[in-house]
Amino acid sequence: MIKLAERRIPGPRSVELLQTAREYEPPSMADQIPVVWDHAEGVWITDVDGNIYLDFTSGVLVTNVGHSNPEHVAAIEKQAHRLLNCYSFPTPERINLSKKLVELLPENIDRIFLLTTGAEATEAAIRIAKRYSGKHEILAFYGAFHGRTYGPMSVSGSTNTRRKFGPQLPGGVMAPYGNCYRCIYGKTFPECDYYCIKALDRIIESSTTGDMGAVIVEPYQGTAGFVFPPKGWLKELEKWAARRGLILIVDEVQSSFGRTGKLFAIEWEQIKPQMICLGKGIGSGVPTSALAGESKIFESMLPGEMSSTTGGNPLSSAAALAVIDIMKKEDLPENSRIQGEHLLSRLTALWKKFEFVGDVRGMGLVIGIEIVKDKKSRNPDPALCKKIIRRCAELGLMLGRVGIYGNVIRVAPPLVIKQEECDIAVEIFSTAMDEVSRS
Ligand SMILES: Cc1ncc(COP(=O)(O)O)c(C=O)c1O
């Protein structure tokens, strides 16, 4: 076990490289702990100054099979020697990956379109939903994040994503998500009886042109601050969408590949969307994404109307096939569930102890710690959140920050993490929080 010692960050080599980064890269990229990563293995990162950190970021919920997983690396290496790209000519890797994904997804899903980034997958879903339904309006949710290109941005529910980008694509209709910690209707679950789902009819009837074709939703909201809807909420949404004849698109770019304790988050409520967007963990670091869907929906696109230069390339397909094998062999979704439960219970103790910890919530290895001014007001405290994250990094724990207000600590280690490593992280959290509470 690695023994973590306090370190001064950034170290001299990081300082030097960060200066060069400032000269050559846009400032929009710089909102992380200011250290330069050199290499990583499993759940451990080493920066260019030789400092070691326990990784609680997985990049941004990407490296689910762990950094430099030997089996993953071997598959990538082997494929790199054989064939890297052949555009949309089929390869055994691409075909096998599509087949494997269909076998793993609900039985209504029978087609896979492979792409490179999450935004490409959600963009494709939006385009296909419009073509198939012949309708241009899409329901999405306050706080949602589906990517930064114009289609997904137009159905994203946060000003942070859209700020000063001018008019968005027409048709994005926004409604409150099942966010019980900050319920916009001031209600409490379960007494509310899914009021926010019931209110959707009124939203549609009062704010659309009557041309609604689809609904896009995250199983939990990632960028909004790891917001988990109450149990049963997604099922209620599925029923509501079916009643209205809407295509249900579930954006699992972040929540899939074991992150919540199941291979896909939709398994928790056994829902069967017509389209599912996959990304991040599917390639575990090799840029890969996919749009999974029903053949009747894909058939609305003519041959040649959907393609992507690097989508489904043999390298990313081989990497994703290895990810699926590793997930199965090591039962990483189950490890995610077990370690997640352990972490959540230990972090909940911190919630009890510190007045500024407003909420601790999660499923599997995706946990949000919401930092607030005080428990009663629930007013966000992004400055304190930053301070805690910075102190944790100095103590050897690498974290990220999310939330509409930037006040949620993002807890998301690679799914190969062991219990003793979770315990190291809790000790660091506890020390950092103790210190900031005294300062
Ligand atoms: C739910 C969700 N959808 C889509 C995206 C966009 O993915 P990418 O950054 O790969 O384009 C993200 C990225 O954070 C996401 O969390």
The ligand as an ORCA input file, in Angstrom:
! r2SCAN-3c Opt
* xyz 0 1
  C     -24.363     12.739    -19.600
  C     -23.357     13.259    -20.588
  N     -23.695     13.316    -21.886
  C     -22.819     13.748    -22.822
  C     -21.564     14.175    -22.476
  C     -20.612     14.681    -23.512
  O     -19.571     13.781    -23.718
  P     -18.236     14.251    -24.443
  O     -17.534     15.204    -23.548
  O     -17.483     12.975    -24.668
  O     -18.647     14.887    -25.721
  C     -21.173     14.133    -21.125
  C     -19.837     14.602    -20.712
  O     -19.550     14.927    -19.602
  C     -22.100     13.674    -20.165
  O     -21.783     13.629    -18.855
*
